[in-house]
């Protein structure tokens, strides 16, 4: 797996991961460091979620008494609850530029530029990655919509052997054609894991993966560890698959990634344009609730804990990540 760095903002991948950030020099010792202090270690699990009614409209009026959070089936006491509309957002836009997406790239550039204009506020950051046979960071994290739009102009075809994909079916050697899972894994691990606040990946693709070093489960696990939601946009040009002799695109993996991490899956179609989908994502991310609780299971064993948020009103539907890893 290889990352192409067109603007010297993304390091080449080494051994399946991005190069580490440069170490900052240590600051000079502070005389106050010798003053005794009392340290309180409070482990809180933070969860961002949204709630919709039976008409699929967002519900903005809930209080902490209207929901109960469960970890591994056991009710937890909510210590913090609020509706977050201005919490800083770090957003990664990942765009599929493999052969099957070639005719869609111009529309993706236009709609994504509008999205950046509308969604990014003063304290928000975004980055842009394209992926096909390789992954490329077109723009590192920035709050500048001008730089992000310039990065969008760099979207270009990155096809594997054979143009569309490496042949009508993947070969045993798994040549690279669309490294979808790798792109998600690396965005979560290298760009989002150490950020604070709300974090999301917006993924535009036909859902096909050929040649990734990581598996679907690896990408989902890393998104969990980075506390990152995945919004998947299923965008397909049916003409790209005509006469190829195989089933074509599928949204199954995209649905799993989104549902597991608390995001959503969207389909671009005649009644749901890419611009409209971006508008819905923006609305949802600005209408989320945030809660925090101290888990009754205090073991930090690295295991996966299942999460569920149940509203008292059974007609409401909660959209939240399915769990988290209790880091050591």
Secondary structure, 3 states (H helix, E strand, C coil): CCEECCCCCCCCCECCECCCCCCCCCCCCCHHHHCCCCCCCCCCEEEEEEEECCCCCECCCCCHHHEEEEECCEEECEEEEEEECCCCEEEEEEEECCHHHHHHHHHHHHHHHHHHHHHCCCCCEEEEEEECCCEEEEEEEECCHHHHHHHHCCCCCCCCCCCCCCCCCCCCCCCCCECHHHHHHHHHHHHHCCCCCEEEEEEEECCCCECCCCCHHHHHHHHHHCCCEEEEEECCCHHHHCCCCCCCCCCHHHHHHHHHHCCCEEECECCECHHHHHHHHHHHHCCEEEEEECCCCCCCCCCEEEEEEEECCCCCEEEECCEEECCC
